[in-house]
Amino acid sequence: MIVAALVALAAWLVLAFGRGWFWLFRERDGALGRDDGEAWPSVVAVVPARNEAAGIASCVRSLLAQDYPGAFRVIVVDDQSDDGTAAVVRALNDPRLEVVDGAPHPSGWTGKLFAVSQGVTRAGDADWLWLTDADICHSSDNLRHLVARAEAGGAVLVSLMARLNCASFAEKLLVPAFVFFFAMLFPFAWVGNRRARTAAAAGGCMLVKRAALQAAGGPDAAGSIAAIRSEIIDDCALAKLMKRQGPIWLGLTDRADSIRPYPRIADIRAMVARSAYAQLGFSPLLLVGTILGMLLLFVGPLASLAAGGLAAILGISTWVVMTLCFQPILAFYRRSPLWGLVLPVSGVLYAAFTLDSAVQHWRGRGGMWKGRAQAISQ
């Protein structure tokens, strides 16, 4: 037990000090100035939407309310919805808004990416493409700051991790942990480092330079979307594609909020299970290694407490380290620091969700979203 406790503590120290200080979340969407007298590039927002009638009006209104000085319009691609999504959007009746009735997605495509591809095609020669989900609401200055950040850093992709709902018990237990684990896998500092191979993005809000997107996979921007057409984790796949073209940046933001609630643990389980096994490359070996690793990180320290002696001291030390590392993201979500004490519970649940993701894939229900199983058989 002492050896296991020592390994767990060593692992947490490596995570804390050897992965780009991911837990500090220093990459934040702060204010960036830009002279309004300069010419602002043209931007088209592309919103793929499937059965989003309940909330899409709020999303689209927030887009149309942008105080952006340059040419801007919004394209919503209705991805075969059967709940009247397109009618809700058309009722907004704005000349800058276009609704595209999406075609059925061909074999080998995920529905979302085929919808994005159609929207990108309709966007024409816009300088920038703003890819955003139908459940995200944006502050009126979000686009202005996105463009300023992209131009200031010479970036080809700027992505913001929207603030997720964190009101229900399930959300308080699991949403900050979700962002924490995402950053652990993809340290934001490494994402923004051209010399690092790490590439990631948050699909809810991505500003993409159209010329760079076209160069990434040609013959046009939509062709580059085709290059990742089967990817379940499409935002990270796009980030990997774009990082070959130039700098990318990912950070937390207060300017974009998800309006999709997750009132039950089962709702978050379904969200995670959709893509977790895809992140492991559909590899049973990586699945076993991941589950064992998470048990070591989160169960091992608590189990060490029962052993007493040196093992208990090591277990408490590990628990303290992980609790301290969790504090910055708890502060971002305005949650009590005491939630850090239950991070092991969140870790065990995410291990279970990952296993469930594999089970769903083996049952032919991988990548389930809005009634579609989209994972390509491996």
N, C-alpha and C positions, 0 to 999 in steps of 0.2 A: 504493500500500500504506500509506503514511503516513496518508492521509486515512481509510482503512478502520480502521486501528489507532486513530486519534484518535476516530472515531465510536464504536468498541467501548468504549474507555475512558470516554468521556462517558456512554454508555448505562449502564455499570455504576455510575458515580458517581451517576447519577440514581436507579437502583434502590436503591443503598445509602443515600442521604440523602433521597430524595423519595417513598418509598412506605411511609410509616408505620413506618420502622425495622423492617420485617417480619422481617428476618433475626435480630434479637435475641431473638425469641420471648419477650417479656416477659409475655405473657398466659399465666400458668401457674395450675394448679388448686391453689392453696394452701389452708390450713386456714381455715375460717370458723366462728366460734362462733354458737351459737343456744341459747337456754334450753330445755332439755328439758321444762320445766314448761309451756311454751306448747303450745297445740293445734297439732298438725302436720297439714297438708292430706293428703287421700287421694290415693294414686298407684296407677296401674295400668301395669305394664310390658307393652308389646306387642312380640312377637318374631315377625317374619315368617321362615319357614324353608322352604327348598326343598332337599331332598336334603342334609341336614346331620346325618345320623345319627352320623357319626364324632365330632363335637365338641359337639353341642347339649346333651348332658347336663351337661358342664362349665359351659356358659353358664348354663343354667337353675338349676343348683345355686348358682352365684354370686349369682344374683338372689334365690333363696329364702333365702340366708344373710345378706341385708341386715339390719343392726341398726336399721332405721328404726322410730321410735316411733309413727308414724301408721298408718292403715289402708293395707294394701298387698297387692296380688295380681298374678299373672302370667298373661298370655294368650299362648299360642303358637299362631300360625296356620300350619297345615301347608299349604304352597302346592303342592298336587298332587305331593308327593314320591312316589318309587317305590323308596326305599331303607329304608323303615321308620322314618323320622324321628318320626312321630306315636307309634309304639309305644315308642320309646326315651323320649320325654318322659312318656308316660302311666305308664311303669314307675316314675317318680320318686314318684308317688302322694302328692301333697301337697294338702291341702284348699285352699290358696291358689292352686293351679295349675289352669288350664283349657286344654284343647287344642281348637282349632277346626279342623275339616276344611274347608279352604278350597275355595270353588267355583272352577271355571275362570274365568280373567279374561276379561271382555268385550273386544270389539274397541275399540281406542283406549286401553287401559290397559296399563301394564307389570304384570308378575306381582307384583312386590314391593309396588307401591303398592296394588294391589287387595287383597292380603293385609293390608296395614296398615289399609286402610279397613274391612275386616271386623273386625279386632281393635279398632279405635277404636269401632265400633258396639257391640261386646260390652262395652266398658269402661264404658258408661253415663255417669253424671254424676261421675266422678272429677274431682278438682280439677286433677290433673296427669297427663299421659301421658308415660311414659318409653319412647321408641322406641329399641330397641337391636337390633343384628344378632345372628344366631345364632352368630357366630364370635368374640364378645367376652366376656371374663370380667371381672368387676368385683370390686374389693375390697369388704369387708363394709360400709364406711362411705361408699361412693360416693354412694348415693342421698341419704343425710343431707346430704352436702356440696353436692350438686346443688341440693336444695331450699333450703338456707341461702343459696347464692349467688344463686339466682333471686329469693328474697324480699328479700335485702339490696339488690339492684340494681333491683328492680321489673321484672325481665325477664319476657318472655313466652316466650323460648326460651333455654336454656343448652345448649351443645353442647361435648363434650370430644373432642378428637382422640386416639383410643386409641393406645397405643404398639404399633406394628406389629412383627412378627417381624423380627429383624435379626441372623441367625446365619449363614446361608449366604453364599457369595461374592456371589451375585446380590443378596441382600438388603443386604449391606454396601455394595455399589456403588450400588444404586438406591433403597433405602427412605428413607434420610435426604434424598436428592435429591428424592424424591417429595413429602415434607412441605415441603421448602424451596421447591419450585416452586409448590405449592399456596398457601403463604403469600405468595409473590410475586404470584400472581394475585389473592388475597383477603387483603390484610394484616389480621391479626387486630385490630389497633388500629382500623382503619377499620370492620371488622364491628361492633365494640362502640360506635362513635360514631353517635349518632342523626342527626347532621347529614350523615353520609356515606352515599352510596347503596349502597356495597358491602355485600352480604349473603352469608353463607356459613355452612355448618354441616358437621359430620362425622357421617355417617349412622349410625356405629356406636354413638353415645351422644348422644341428644337428649332433653332434658326440655322438654315443651311444655305451656303453660298451656291447658287445654281450652277455657275460656271465650273466650280470645283466638283460638284456632284456629277455634272456631265463628263468631266475629265476622268472621274473615278471608274466609270464603267461603260460609258458611251453606248450607242452613238449620240444619245441625248440624255437629259436628266432622268427621264422615265426609264431609260435603259439601265441606269445604275440601280434603280429600285429593283429592276428585274434580276439583277445580280444577286440579290439577297431575298428573292421572292419566297423561299420556303422557311425563312428563319422565324422561329417562334419569339425569340428575344430580339425583335427587329431593331430596337433602338441601339442596343450595343453592337449589333451587326453593322448598322449604318455608321456608327462611330468608328468602328475598325476600318471600314471602307474609306471614310473621310480623313482619318488621321494620316493615311498615305499621301494625302494631297496637301496637308498643311496643319497648322495648330488647331487643336480643339480645346474646349473648356467646359467644365461641369461644376455646378455649385448649388448650394441651397438658396432659396429665395422666399421672400415675403410677397412677391408680386404675382404669384400664381397659386391658386388654391384648388384642390380637388373637391368637387361637390358630391362625389360618390361615397355613400356611407357604408361602413362595414360593421353593422350592429352586433353580429355574432362571430364567434371564433370560426364557425364553419364558413362564413363568407370570406374571411382572410385565408383560411385553408384552401378554398377553391382558387383564389387569386394566385397564391404561391404555387399550388399544384399544377397550374397551367403551364408553368415554364421551368420549374426547378430541375426536373430531370433533363430537359434540353440543355440547361447550363452545364450539366455533367457530360454532355455529348452522348447521352443515352447509353452510358457505359455502366454495366452492373458492377465492375470492379471499382470505379470511382464512386459509385453509390455506396458500396460497403465501406470504403475508406472515409467518405464524408460522414456517414452516420457514426462510425467509430470515433472519428475525430471530434465531432460535436459532443458525443457522450463524454469523451475525455475532458473537453474544455468546460462543460457545464455540469455534468453529473459527478465527475471525478473529485472536484474540490469539496463538494458537499458530502460525498461518501467518505472522504478523508477525515471529516469531523468525528465520525463515529469510531474511528480507529484510535483516537486519542494520541497523546505524545507528540512527536515531531511531525507525524502525518497530519494531525489536526492543525498544528501551527502553519504548516505549508498550505493546507486547505483554506484556512482563514485568510492568509496572505493573498492567495489567488482570488478569493471572493472580493477582497478589498480592491485589488487591481482592476478586476472587471467592472466593479461598481463605480469606481472613479472614472474609468474610461467611458462609461455610459452617460456621465453627467452632462457633457456639452449638448448631446442630442436631446436629452430630457429638457434642458433649459430652452432649446429652440422650440420645442413643442409645449413649453410652459407647464410641464408636469413636475410633480414633487420629486426631489432627489431620492426619496425612499423607494421609488419605482426601480431604482438601480439594484436594489437588493433581490428583486425577483427576476433579474435577467436570466439566471439559470433556467427558470421555468419557461421563459420565452424561447431559450435555446433548444430545450427539449421539444417544445411544440413545433418549432421550425424543422427539427430533425424528422419529426413524425410527418410533417407536411411534405418534406422531400421524399420520404419513402412512399407516401401516398401518390406523389407525382409519378413515380416509377410504376406503381401498380396501375394507375389510370392509363399510362402509356401501354403497358402490357395488355390491358383490356381493350385496346383500340380506341381509347377516349383521351389520348394525349392532346394537350394544347386546347382543351375545351373552353370555348368562349362564345356566348350568345347562341348556344345550341349547336356549335360546330366543333368537331374534333379536328384540329388543324395540323397536328404533328405529322410530319412525313414519316412513314414507316421506316425504321432503321433495321 
